[in-house]
Each structure stands twice: as C-alpha cells, then as structure tokens.
Amino acid sequence: MATDSWSAARDGAARLFRHRGEERQSAIEAQLDNNAALVARTEDVERARQSLVPLWVLELESLLDEHPEAVAELRTLISEIEAARPAQQETWVQTNVARDNARVFASMAGNVIVHEAPIGGHSSPAREAGRGEGAEEAR
C-alpha cells in the first residue's frame, strides 16, 4: 500500500467488486482507503500489510464464489500489478563467527567441500610410541 503501484491496485480491486453492485464497490473503495491509512500510520508497515492479507483473501474468495466470471479479471489485475511493481532487490547477509579454535566453512549459493587430514596430520611410528604405555618415560 505504500508503493507507487497502489493506485492501480486499489482501482482494479474496486472494479472487481462492481460485480456486487455500485454500493458494494464504494464500500470496498472506502475499506481499501482505510486500510492504506492504517498501514501509513503504523511503524511496522510489513506487519500491518501481512495482518490485512487474510481479510482480503476472504473478501476475494467470497467474491469469486458468487461471481466465478471475475476470475479472469482478477488474473489480469494481478498481472498488471506485478508488472507495475518495481523490481525487487535481494540482499543477502551471511555472518560467520568462529571462536576458541573453532572453524567455519561457509558458502553463499555454492558448495563447500572440505578434505581434511586427521587432526595433527599423519601418524608416524615415533609419534605413536609417545602415545602408548610408557608415554611419560618417552617424553
């Protein structure tokens, strides 16, 4: 509701509800305007928008149950709104933290393949001698 495509979406939605008569179309226009004002007043715009979604799903389902011929008009409206919306920009953030001798292997939209030798490298006979019985004496 806080986007440039709002006006087209509002007018198109109101036109859809003309199937129920002029009075209902006017009521829907008023409801849309009130919802837009509510979203504009809130600090958390996205939360307000998401809270209104179930209401409008019910309104549209009810309209389409009564007037199935409006399905094509709704699809056209959806296509028009999607075309008018600005392209979304995705922002990806990845935070990796390793502490206390820990290791992090991370990738964004790719693969991480790690081949490791056993901790401490390859074993040698001299090293193994220091680990068995009498290790204290060997040190």
PyRosetta script that sets phi, psi and omega in degrees:
from pyrosetta import init, pose_from_sequence

init()
pose = pose_from_sequence("MATDSWSAARDGAARLFRHRGEERQSAIEAQLDNNAALVARTEDVERARQSLVPLWVLELESLLDEHPEAVAELRTLISEIEAARPAQQETWVQTNVARDNARVFASMAGNVIVHEAPIGGHSSPAREAGRGEGAEEAR")
pose.set_psi(1, -17.6)
pose.set_omega(1, 179.8)
pose.set_phi(2, -99.9)
pose.set_psi(2, 24.7)
pose.set_omega(2, -178.5)
pose.set_phi(3, -113.0)
pose.set_psi(3, 166.2)
pose.set_omega(3, 179.1)
pose.set_phi(4, -66.2)
pose.set_psi(4, -25.9)
pose.set_omega(4, -178.2)
pose.set_phi(5, -81.5)
pose.set_psi(5, 0.3)
pose.set_omega(5, -177.2)
pose.set_phi(6, -60.2)
pose.set_psi(6, -44.1)
pose.set_omega(6, -176.9)
pose.set_phi(7, -59.4)
pose.set_psi(7, -45.0)
pose.set_omega(7, 178.3)
pose.set_phi(8, -64.8)
pose.set_psi(8, -40.3)
pose.set_omega(8, 179.5)
pose.set_phi(9, -65.6)
pose.set_psi(9, -43.3)
pose.set_omega(9, -179.7)
pose.set_phi(10, -61.4)
pose.set_psi(10, -50.9)
pose.set_omega(10, -177.6)
pose.set_phi(11, -63.5)
pose.set_psi(11, -40.2)
pose.set_omega(11, 179.2)
pose.set_phi(12, -65.9)
pose.set_psi(12, -41.6)
pose.set_omega(12, 178.8)
pose.set_phi(13, -64.5)
pose.set_psi(13, -41.9)
pose.set_omega(13, 178.5)
pose.set_phi(14, -61.7)
pose.set_psi(14, -40.5)
pose.set_omega(14, 177.8)
pose.set_phi(15, -61.3)
pose.set_psi(15, -37.4)
pose.set_omega(15, 178.7)
pose.set_phi(16, -58.5)
pose.set_psi(16, -40.8)
pose.set_omega(16, -175.0)
pose.set_phi(17, -79.8)
pose.set_psi(17, -0.4)
pose.set_omega(17, 175.8)
pose.set_phi(18, -66.2)
pose.set_psi(18, -18.1)
pose.set_omega(18, 176.3)
pose.set_phi(19, -60.2)
pose.set_psi(19, -22.9)
pose.set_omega(19, 179.5)
pose.set_phi(20, -96.0)
pose.set_psi(20, 2.0)
pose.set_omega(20, 177.9)
pose.set_phi(21, 109.7)
pose.set_psi(21, 162.1)
pose.set_omega(21, -177.2)
pose.set_phi(22, -62.6)
pose.set_psi(22, -38.9)
pose.set_omega(22, -178.1)
pose.set_phi(23, -62.7)
pose.set_psi(23, -44.0)
pose.set_omega(23, 179.3)
pose.set_phi(24, -68.5)
pose.set_psi(24, -36.8)
pose.set_omega(24, 177.1)
pose.set_phi(25, -61.7)
pose.set_psi(25, -43.0)
pose.set_omega(25, 178.1)
pose.set_phi(26, -63.6)
pose.set_psi(26, -39.7)
pose.set_omega(26, 179.0)
pose.set_phi(27, -64.6)
pose.set_psi(27, -39.9)
pose.set_omega(27, 178.5)
pose.set_phi(28, -65.6)
pose.set_psi(28, -41.8)
pose.set_omega(28, 177.5)
pose.set_phi(29, -58.8)
pose.set_psi(29, -44.1)
pose.set_omega(29, 178.9)
pose.set_phi(30, -64.6)
pose.set_psi(30, -40.6)
pose.set_omega(30, 179.0)
pose.set_phi(31, -64.1)
pose.set_psi(31, -43.3)
pose.set_omega(31, 177.8)
pose.set_phi(32, -61.9)
pose.set_psi(32, -43.0)
pose.set_omega(32, 178.7)
pose.set_phi(33, -64.0)
pose.set_psi(33, -40.9)
pose.set_omega(33, 177.9)
pose.set_phi(34, -65.2)
pose.set_psi(34, -41.0)
pose.set_omega(34, 177.9)
pose.set_phi(35, -63.5)
pose.set_psi(35, -41.3)
pose.set_omega(35, 178.6)
pose.set_phi(36, -63.4)
pose.set_psi(36, -40.3)
pose.set_omega(36, 178.3)
pose.set_phi(37, -65.8)
pose.set_psi(37, -39.6)
pose.set_omega(37, 177.8)
pose.set_phi(38, -61.4)
pose.set_psi(38, -45.7)
pose.set_omega(38, 179.0)
pose.set_phi(39, -62.9)
pose.set_psi(39, -40.6)
pose.set_omega(39, -179.0)
pose.set_phi(40, -65.7)
pose.set_psi(40, -29.8)
pose.set_omega(40, -178.0)
pose.set_phi(41, -81.5)
pose.set_psi(41, -19.5)
pose.set_omega(41, -173.3)
pose.set_phi(42, -84.6)
pose.set_psi(42, 155.1)
pose.set_omega(42, 176.4)
pose.set_phi(43, -80.7)
pose.set_psi(43, -33.9)
pose.set_omega(43, -178.6)
pose.set_phi(44, -104.3)
pose.set_psi(44, 84.4)
pose.set_omega(44, -175.3)
pose.set_phi(45, -59.0)
pose.set_psi(45, -45.7)
pose.set_omega(45, -177.0)
pose.set_phi(46, -64.1)
pose.set_psi(46, -39.9)
pose.set_omega(46, 177.7)
pose.set_phi(47, -62.6)
pose.set_psi(47, -42.7)
pose.set_omega(47, 179.3)
pose.set_phi(48, -62.9)
pose.set_psi(48, -44.2)
pose.set_omega(48, 178.7)
pose.set_phi(49, -60.0)
pose.set_psi(49, -48.3)
pose.set_omega(49, -178.1)
pose.set_phi(50, -64.2)
pose.set_psi(50, -30.5)
pose.set_omega(50, 178.0)
pose.set_phi(51, -69.0)
pose.set_psi(51, -28.4)
pose.set_omega(51, -179.3)
pose.set_phi(52, -83.4)
pose.set_psi(52, -17.8)
pose.set_omega(52, -176.2)
pose.set_phi(53, -56.1)
pose.set_psi(53, -49.7)
pose.set_omega(53, -178.2)
pose.set_phi(54, -59.4)
pose.set_psi(54, -36.1)
pose.set_omega(54, 178.3)
pose.set_phi(55, -60.8)
pose.set_psi(55, -47.4)
pose.set_omega(55, -177.8)
pose.set_phi(56, -73.7)
pose.set_psi(56, -27.8)
pose.set_omega(56, 173.2)
pose.set_phi(57, -62.0)
pose.set_psi(57, -46.1)
pose.set_omega(57, 179.0)
pose.set_phi(58, -63.2)
pose.set_psi(58, -43.1)
pose.set_omega(58, 179.1)
pose.set_phi(59, -59.5)
pose.set_psi(59, -47.6)
pose.set_omega(59, -178.1)
pose.set_phi(60, -68.6)
pose.set_psi(60, -39.8)
pose.set_omega(60, 177.1)
pose.set_phi(61, -61.0)
pose.set_psi(61, -43.0)
pose.set_omega(61, 179.3)
pose.set_phi(62, -63.2)
pose.set_psi(62, -43.6)
pose.set_omega(62, 178.1)
pose.set_phi(63, -60.6)
pose.set_psi(63, -46.6)
pose.set_omega(63, -177.4)
pose.set_phi(64, -70.0)
pose.set_psi(64, -30.2)
pose.set_omega(64, 174.6)
pose.set_phi(65, -63.3)
pose.set_psi(65, -41.0)
pose.set_omega(65, -179.0)
pose.set_phi(66, -79.1)
pose.set_psi(66, -32.8)
pose.set_omega(66, -174.5)
pose.set_phi(67, -134.0)
pose.set_psi(67, 74.0)
pose.set_omega(67, -178.0)
pose.set_phi(68, -60.0)
pose.set_psi(68, -20.9)
pose.set_omega(68, 178.5)
pose.set_phi(69, -67.3)
pose.set_psi(69, -13.2)
pose.set_omega(69, 179.8)
pose.set_phi(70, -81.8)
pose.set_psi(70, -4.9)
pose.set_omega(70, -178.5)
pose.set_phi(71, -59.6)
pose.set_psi(71, -46.3)
pose.set_omega(71, -179.1)
pose.set_phi(72, -62.5)
pose.set_psi(72, -40.7)
pose.set_omega(72, 178.8)
pose.set_phi(73, -64.0)
pose.set_psi(73, -39.8)
pose.set_omega(73, 177.5)
pose.set_phi(74, -65.0)
pose.set_psi(74, -43.1)
pose.set_omega(74, 178.5)
pose.set_phi(75, -61.1)
pose.set_psi(75, -41.6)
pose.set_omega(75, 177.8)
pose.set_phi(76, -63.0)
pose.set_psi(76, -44.1)
pose.set_omega(76, 178.7)
pose.set_phi(77, -60.6)
pose.set_psi(77, -43.8)
pose.set_omega(77, 178.6)
pose.set_phi(78, -59.7)
pose.set_psi(78, -44.6)
pose.set_omega(78, 179.1)
pose.set_phi(79, -61.9)
pose.set_psi(79, -42.5)
pose.set_omega(79, 179.3)
pose.set_phi(80, -63.6)
pose.set_psi(80, -42.5)
pose.set_omega(80, -179.4)
pose.set_phi(81, -66.3)
pose.set_psi(81, -44.1)
pose.set_omega(81, 178.8)
pose.set_phi(82, -61.3)
pose.set_psi(82, -38.5)
pose.set_omega(82, 179.3)
pose.set_phi(83, -68.4)
pose.set_psi(83, -31.6)
pose.set_omega(83, -177.6)
pose.set_phi(84, -82.5)
pose.set_psi(84, -19.2)
pose.set_omega(84, -178.4)
pose.set_phi(85, -70.1)
pose.set_psi(85, 144.8)
pose.set_omega(85, 176.1)
pose.set_phi(86, -68.0)
pose.set_psi(86, 150.5)
pose.set_omega(86, 178.9)
pose.set_phi(87, -61.5)
pose.set_psi(87, 134.5)
pose.set_omega(87, 179.5)
pose.set_phi(88, -78.9)
pose.set_psi(88, 140.4)
pose.set_omega(88, 175.7)
pose.set_phi(89, -107.3)
pose.set_psi(89, 128.0)
pose.set_omega(89, 179.7)
pose.set_phi(90, -93.6)
pose.set_psi(90, 137.4)
pose.set_omega(90, 175.7)
pose.set_phi(91, -119.9)
pose.set_psi(91, 124.6)
pose.set_omega(91, 179.9)
pose.set_phi(92, -110.8)
pose.set_psi(92, 135.7)
pose.set_omega(92, 177.7)
pose.set_phi(93, -129.9)
pose.set_psi(93, 133.2)
pose.set_omega(93, 177.6)
pose.set_phi(94, -132.0)
pose.set_psi(94, 127.6)
pose.set_omega(94, 177.5)
pose.set_phi(95, -121.1)
pose.set_psi(95, 124.9)
pose.set_omega(95, -180.0)
pose.set_phi(96, -125.4)
pose.set_psi(96, 130.7)
pose.set_omega(96, -179.1)
pose.set_phi(97, -128.7)
pose.set_psi(97, 131.4)
pose.set_omega(97, 175.6)
pose.set_phi(98, -126.3)
pose.set_psi(98, 131.5)
pose.set_omega(98, -179.1)
pose.set_phi(99, -134.2)
pose.set_psi(99, 158.5)
pose.set_omega(99, 171.0)
pose.set_phi(100, 51.5)
pose.set_psi(100, 57.3)
pose.set_omega(100, 177.2)
pose.set_phi(101, 66.8)
pose.set_psi(101, 16.8)
pose.set_omega(101, 177.2)
pose.set_phi(102, -82.4)
pose.set_psi(102, 163.8)
pose.set_omega(102, 178.2)
pose.set_phi(103, -128.0)
pose.set_psi(103, 148.6)
pose.set_omega(103, 177.4)
pose.set_phi(104, -124.4)
pose.set_psi(104, 130.6)
pose.set_omega(104, 173.0)
pose.set_phi(105, -118.7)
pose.set_psi(105, 114.4)
pose.set_omega(105, -173.9)
pose.set_phi(106, -136.9)
pose.set_psi(106, 156.5)
pose.set_omega(106, 177.8)
pose.set_phi(107, -152.0)
pose.set_psi(107, 147.9)
pose.set_omega(107, 172.5)
pose.set_phi(108, -111.3)
pose.set_psi(108, 113.2)
pose.set_omega(108, 178.1)
pose.set_phi(109, 60.8)
pose.set_psi(109, 39.5)
pose.set_omega(109, 178.3)
pose.set_phi(110, -153.3)
pose.set_psi(110, -164.2)
pose.set_omega(110, -179.5)
pose.set_phi(111, -115.4)
pose.set_psi(111, 150.5)
pose.set_omega(111, 171.2)
pose.set_phi(112, -123.2)
pose.set_psi(112, 120.5)
pose.set_omega(112, 178.2)
pose.set_phi(113, -121.6)
pose.set_psi(113, 122.5)
pose.set_omega(113, -176.5)
pose.set_phi(114, -122.6)
pose.set_psi(114, 126.4)
pose.set_omega(114, 174.6)
pose.set_phi(115, -115.9)
pose.set_psi(115, 118.4)
pose.set_omega(115, -176.9)
pose.set_phi(116, -120.9)
pose.set_psi(116, 149.5)
pose.set_omega(116, 170.2)
pose.set_phi(117, -82.7)
pose.set_psi(117, 158.7)
pose.set_omega(117, 176.7)
pose.set_phi(118, -55.2)
pose.set_psi(118, 152.0)
pose.set_omega(118, 179.9)
pose.set_phi(119, -55.3)
pose.set_psi(119, 130.6)
pose.set_omega(119, -179.0)
pose.set_phi(120, 89.0)
pose.set_psi(120, 2.0)
pose.set_omega(120, 178.5)
pose.set_phi(121, 83.8)
pose.set_psi(121, -165.2)
pose.set_omega(121, -179.6)
pose.set_phi(122, -75.6)
pose.set_psi(122, 146.7)
pose.set_omega(122, -179.9)
pose.set_phi(123, -79.1)
pose.set_psi(123, 145.6)
pose.set_omega(123, 175.0)
pose.set_phi(124, -122.9)
pose.set_psi(124, 155.5)
pose.set_omega(124, -179.2)
pose.set_phi(125, -56.6)
pose.set_psi(125, -38.1)
pose.set_omega(125, -179.2)
pose.set_phi(126, -66.0)
pose.set_psi(126, -39.7)
pose.set_omega(126, -180.0)
pose.set_phi(127, -67.7)
pose.set_psi(127, -41.5)
pose.set_omega(127, 178.8)
pose.set_phi(128, -62.0)
pose.set_psi(128, -35.2)
pose.set_omega(128, 179.4)
pose.set_phi(129, -62.0)
pose.set_psi(129, -33.3)
pose.set_omega(129, -179.7)
pose.set_phi(130, -76.7)
pose.set_psi(130, -9.1)
pose.set_omega(130, -176.6)
pose.set_phi(131, -100.7)
pose.set_psi(131, -21.0)
pose.set_omega(131, -175.1)
pose.set_phi(132, -84.0)
pose.set_psi(132, -158.6)
pose.set_omega(132, 178.2)
pose.set_phi(133, -62.8)
pose.set_psi(133, 144.7)
pose.set_omega(133, 179.9)
pose.set_phi(134, 77.6)
pose.set_psi(134, 17.0)
pose.set_omega(134, -178.9)
pose.set_phi(135, -61.0)
pose.set_psi(135, -35.6)
pose.set_omega(135, 179.6)
pose.set_phi(136, -61.9)
pose.set_psi(136, -39.8)
pose.set_omega(136, -179.1)
pose.set_phi(137, -69.7)
pose.set_psi(137, -36.4)
pose.set_omega(137, -177.9)
pose.set_phi(138, -69.0)
pose.set_psi(138, -23.6)
pose.set_omega(138, -177.9)
pose.set_phi(139, -86.4)
pose.dump_pdb("model.pdb")
